[in-house]
Amino acid sequence: MAEPLPDPIPAATLVLFRESTAAAPELLFVERARAMAFAAGAVVFPGGRVDPGDHALALALRGDDDDIAGRIAAIRETIEEAGIAVGLDPVPDTAVLDRLRAGLHAQRPFGELLKAEGLTLDPDVLVPFARWCPRHAHSRIFDTRFYLAQLPEGAPEPVADATENVRAFWRRASEMLDDVAAGEAHAIFPTRRNLERLAGFASYAAAVADARAFPVRTVTPWTETRDGDAHLCIPDDLGYPITAEPLARAMRD
């Protein structure tokens, strides 16, 4: 009898848009260090686990709401991993950002750091986009909420934390898909499916409209046989242009 899978770890990630009048928006990526236990060497959106401090802040704002805690985690992790703050008022300058980031790396509570800097938190600037919970044996299981947000005016260039991530950079979704197809970058299955969806948006407004047009329902990929071959599949009613991929190719990536 197979052993039961562990409970999923709540997590959150931020898809941050930088608009351009000349082309499709750029998205913020980080490249994970090859020593990491999960998604080693992969390009991902900034994010990480939802921790108790995120729930404490959510409780203070609106009650202990898992979605609000997820938004707070996505904001906090993007500061930690890339040095960019979203949803803070006033928009912090470089010196304040450096102090926030240093405090987070020193494991100080996010709420304490915000209070010390006179900053308020507005999680409503994040738009729910998707929720993924792949449940593979022999792999960590994360229940990850994906949020959209727009780069604040005057934000600095991203800088990787040089611990969990080795690089932070901007790239258009279509360009990142090309990099993955050419073997120049590595992306896990959920990232690729979300990139395919994101590549269809010519603006942040279009992405938000799409996010609001489809329900945020947890995506847990499953395996089924199609035309004699095993495929890794996702639902076909959540806005994703590609909903099945041969298992051998999906797991190879």
C-alpha positions in Angstrom: 0.0 0.0 0.0 1.3 3.4 -0.9 2.1 5.8 1.9 -0.2 8.8 2.2 1.2 12.0 0.8 2.1 14.8 3.3 -0.2 17.8 3.7 0.6 20.5 1.2 2.7 23.5 2.3 0.9 26.8 1.8 2.8 29.1 -0.5 2.4 32.2 -2.6 4.1 33.7 -5.7 3.9 37.1 -7.5 3.8 37.6 -11.2 5.1 41.2 -11.5 4.5 43.1 -14.7 6.6 45.9 -16.1 4.7 47.6 -18.9 6.3 48.6 -22.3 4.6 50.7 -25.0 6.7 48.9 -27.6 6.0 45.3 -26.8 4.3 42.9 -24.5 5.0 43.4 -20.7 8.1 42.0 -19.1 7.7 39.7 -16.1 10.0 39.4 -13.1 11.8 36.1 -12.7 14.3 34.7 -10.3 16.6 31.8 -11.0 16.8 29.4 -8.1 20.2 28.2 -6.8 21.1 24.7 -7.9 21.6 23.6 -4.2 17.9 24.2 -3.4 15.8 21.1 -2.5 12.9 22.3 -4.6 13.0 23.4 -8.3 16.8 23.6 -8.2 18.2 25.8 -11.0 14.7 26.6 -12.3 13.4 30.0 -13.3 10.4 30.9 -11.2 8.3 33.9 -10.1 9.4 35.3 -6.7 7.6 33.6 -3.9 7.8 31.1 -1.0 6.0 29.7 2.0 3.2 31.4 3.8 4.5 31.7 7.4 2.7 32.4 10.7 3.7 36.1 10.6 1.8 36.5 7.3 -1.3 35.1 9.1 -0.8 37.4 12.0 -0.7 40.4 9.7 -3.7 39.2 7.8 -5.6 38.8 11.1 -4.7 42.4 12.0 -5.9 43.6 8.6 -9.1 41.6 7.9 -9.2 38.5 10.0 -7.3 35.3 9.5 -8.0 34.9 5.8 -5.8 32.5 3.8 -6.0 34.6 0.7 -4.9 37.8 2.4 -2.1 35.8 4.2 -1.0 34.6 0.7 -0.9 38.1 -0.7 1.2 39.3 2.2 3.6 36.3 1.7 3.9 37.2 -2.0 4.8 40.8 -1.1 7.2 39.8 1.6 9.0 37.2 -0.5 9.4 39.5 -3.5 11.2 42.0 -1.2 13.4 39.2 0.2 14.2 37.6 -3.1 14.3 40.5 -5.6 14.4 43.7 -3.6 11.2 45.1 -5.0 8.3 46.2 -2.8 4.6 46.0 -4.0 1.6 47.1 -2.0 3.4 49.3 0.5 2.4 52.9 1.2 4.4 55.1 0.9 6.5 53.5 -1.8 9.8 52.8 0.0 13.0 54.3 -1.2 16.2 52.3 -1.7 17.4 52.9 1.9 14.1 51.8 3.4 14.0 48.8 1.0 17.5 47.8 2.1 16.5 47.9 5.8 13.4 45.9 5.1 15.3 43.3 3.2 18.1 43.0 5.8 15.5 42.7 8.6 13.6 39.9 6.7 16.9 38.0 6.1 17.6 38.4 9.8 14.2 36.7 10.4 12.5 39.7 12.0 8.7 39.8 11.7 7.5 41.6 8.6 4.8 43.5 10.6 7.5 44.8 13.0 9.6 46.0 10.1 6.7 47.8 8.5 5.8 49.5 11.7 9.3 50.7 12.3 9.4 52.3 8.8 5.9 53.9 9.1 4.6 51.8 6.2 1.1 50.4 5.6 0.3 47.3 3.7 -2.3 47.2 0.9 -2.8 43.6 -0.2 -5.6 44.6 -2.6 -3.0 45.7 -5.3 -2.5 42.0 -5.9 -5.0 40.2 -8.2 -5.6 36.5 -7.7 -4.6 34.6 -10.9 -4.3 30.9 -10.2 -3.7 28.2 -7.6 -1.6 25.1 -8.1 -1.1 22.1 -5.9 0.8 19.3 -7.8 0.8 16.2 -5.7 3.8 14.0 -6.8 5.2 11.3 -4.7 8.8 11.8 -3.6 8.5 15.6 -4.0 7.6 18.5 -1.7 4.0 19.4 -2.1 3.2 23.1 -2.3 -0.3 24.7 -2.4 0.7 27.8 -4.2 -1.4 30.9 -4.9 -0.4 33.0 -7.9 -1.0 36.8 -7.8 -0.6 39.5 -10.4 0.7 43.0 -9.7 2.1 45.9 -11.6 5.6 47.3 -10.9 5.3 50.5 -8.8 6.5 53.7 -10.4 10.1 54.4 -9.4 10.9 50.9 -8.3 14.6 49.9 -8.4 16.0 47.2 -10.6 15.7 43.8 -9.1 18.7 42.3 -7.2 18.8 38.6 -6.4 19.2 37.6 -2.7 22.2 35.5 -3.6 21.0 32.8 -1.1 18.0 30.9 -2.5 18.4 32.6 -5.9 21.3 33.5 -8.1 19.7 35.9 -10.5 16.7 38.3 -10.7 15.7 39.6 -14.1 13.0 40.8 -16.5 11.8 38.7 -19.5 8.7 38.5 -21.6 6.7 35.3 -21.2 7.1 34.3 -24.8 10.8 34.9 -24.6 11.1 32.8 -21.5 9.2 30.0 -23.2 11.6 30.2 -26.1 14.6 30.0 -23.7 13.1 26.9 -22.1 12.4 25.2 -25.5 16.0 26.0 -26.5 17.4 24.5 -23.3 18.8 27.8 -22.2 16.5 27.9 -19.1 14.8 25.3 -17.0 11.1 25.7 -15.8 8.9 23.3 -13.9 5.5 22.2 -15.3 3.3 24.7 -13.4 5.6 27.6 -14.5 5.5 26.6 -18.1 1.7 26.2 -18.1 1.3 29.7 -16.5 3.9 31.2 -18.9 1.8 29.9 -21.9 -1.2 31.6 -20.5 0.7 34.8 -19.6 2.2 35.0 -23.1 -1.2 35.8 -24.5 -1.5 39.1 -22.7 -0.5 42.4 -24.4 -0.9 44.4 -21.2 -1.3 44.1 -17.5 -5.0 45.2 -17.9 -5.6 42.3 -20.3 -4.0 39.9 -17.7 -6.3 41.2 -15.0 -9.3 40.9 -17.2 -8.5 37.3 -17.9 -7.8 36.5 -14.2 -11.3 37.9 -13.3 -12.9 36.0 -16.2 -11.9 32.5 -14.9 -12.4 31.1 -11.4 -9.4 30.5 -9.2 -9.7 26.8 -8.7 -6.9 24.6 -7.4 -5.0 22.9 -10.3 -3.8 19.4 -9.4 -2.3 17.8 -12.6 -3.2 14.2 -13.2 -2.0 11.5 -15.6 -4.2 9.9 -18.3 -3.6 7.9 -21.5 -4.3 9.7 -24.7 -3.6 8.1 -28.1 -1.7 5.4 -26.4 0.7 7.6 -24.4 0.6 8.9 -20.9 -0.1 12.6 -20.6 0.1 15.0 -17.7 -3.2 17.0 -17.8 -4.8 20.0 -16.2 -8.5 21.3 -16.4 -9.5 22.8 -19.7 -11.8 25.5 -18.3 -9.4 27.7 -16.4 -7.9 29.8 -19.3 -4.8 27.7 -20.1 -4.1 27.3 -23.8 -2.3 24.0 -23.3 -3.9 21.5 -21.0 -2.0 18.3 -21.7 1.6 17.3 -22.4 3.2 13.8 -23.0 4.3 12.7 -19.5 7.8 11.8 -20.7 8.4 15.4 -21.9 6.7 17.0 -18.9 8.8 15.1 -16.4 12.0 15.5 -18.5 11.7 19.3 -18.0 
